[in-house]
């Protein structure tokens, strides 16, 4: 695998919207929440939308935002056929490295309790801050010695 990130363009928005919808519909169905295409389109302009590529093939989506001095991991989606191959781990590590580069106080995210991604986040150093109505609010705080953490910046394969 040769993973990389690139800024998503407006031309990528339909792929990203379809991927989000496909991956998240089961969680919305449990909560009886309907897909809101207009909300997705508005958020497209608000977030830093990054395409996850394996060579030139789009295999996922990473959406980031600013949350009170922290880098907000607002959305991480991997195409179902490529899940379980380390792409999510790589993307979270890239997010952590970006937080360090930007001088953020850490990374924050929210994940549904039943979403198996919550285990990935715990494994990568995130801590549960609180749970509200079936949503886990998690945060990762960088090590105190940021210089040594920055020296461990990840290469495109997600290794140090």
N, C-alpha and C positions, 0 to 999 in steps of 0.2 A: 504494500500500500504506500502511496505517496500522497499524504494528506496535506492540504493547505486551505487557507481562508482567503476569500476575496470579497470585496464589497459587492453586495447584491445591487442590481440595477432594477429599474422599474420593469424591465423585461423579464426579470426573474420572479417578480411578485406573484404571478399565477402559479408557478411551481411551488413557491413557498407557502402560499395560502392553501393549495390543495394538500400539501404534505402536512401542515398543521391540522387541517380539518380531518384528514384521514387518520392521523395518529391520535387525535384528542377526542374524536366523536364519542367513543365509549365512555369517557370520563364525563363529558357533558351530558350524555344520555342519562347516566345515573343521577345527575343533579337536575335533570329536566331543564337544561339550559340549551337554547337553540343557538346555532351558529349565527354570528352577526358579521356579515361580510363588510358592512360599512365600518364597523369598529376595527376590523383588521386593517382596512385601507387607511384609516386615520392613524393607527399605530405604526403603520409602515413609514410614515413621515416623521414620527417621533423617535423611533429607535434606530440604533446602528445595526443594520441588517447585513449579516455576513453569510455567504454561501460556503458550505463545507464541501471541498472537492477532493476526489481521489483521482489524481492526475487531472483530467479535464472533466470528469463525470461528477455532476452534482449528487452528493450523497446525504446532504443534510443542511440544516439551517441553524444559525446561532443569532439571537437577537439580544442586544445589550442596551442598557440605559443607565442613567445616573440616578441613584437612590440615596439621597442624604450623604453624599461623600463616598458612598460605596458604588462599586460597579454592579448593576443589577443584571443578573442573568434572567432575562425575561422569557426566553423561549429557546429550547434546544430540541430539535427534531432530527431524527435519523430515518432515512427510508427503511421501511420494515424489512426488506430483503437484505439489508446491510447491518441490521442490529445484531449485537452480540459479537462484533468483530473489533471492538476497542475504539470505535469512532467517537462514541459519547465520552469515554475517558479522555481521549485526546482533546476533544473540544472543551471539556471542563478545565483541563490543565492549561490550555491556551487562554481561557478566560482568566484563570488565576495569574498567569504570566502578564496578561494585559493589565490587570488590576495593579500589579507591582509597577509596571512601566508607567502607568498613569498616576501613580502616587495615591491610589484609592485606599480607603481604610479597610477594604476587603471586598468580598463578593456576597451579595444577597440573592436569594431566590425563594420561590414558592413552588410546592409540588403537592399534588393530591396524595393523600395517605396511601391509597392502594396502588399508586404508580411505582413500579419496581425501580425507577430511576432514583428514588429516595435512598436506596441501598448504595447506589453508585456515589451519590453525594456524600454519604457518611464515610464511605471508604476513602474518599479523597479529602477528608479533613473538615467537612462541613459539620456544624453542630445545629441541633434543633433549638430554635429560640422559643417558639411556642406553636401550638396547634389551634386553629380556629375554624370551626365548621368544616372539618375534613381536609383542611389545607395546612400543610406543614410549612412554617416559615423557618428557613435555614440561613446560616451565615458561615462564611469562611473568613478567618482573620489571618493575615500574613504573619510569618514569624517576626519577632522583634528585630532580628538582624536581617534587614532587607537586603543588605549588600550580598550576603551569602545566598539568600533566596534568589536574588536577581542573577547571580552567577550560575544558578541552576536553570536558567531559561531554557525552554524546550525547543528542540529542533522540530522540523516539520513532521517527523515521524512520531512525535510525542515522547521522545526519550530525552534524557538529560545529556 
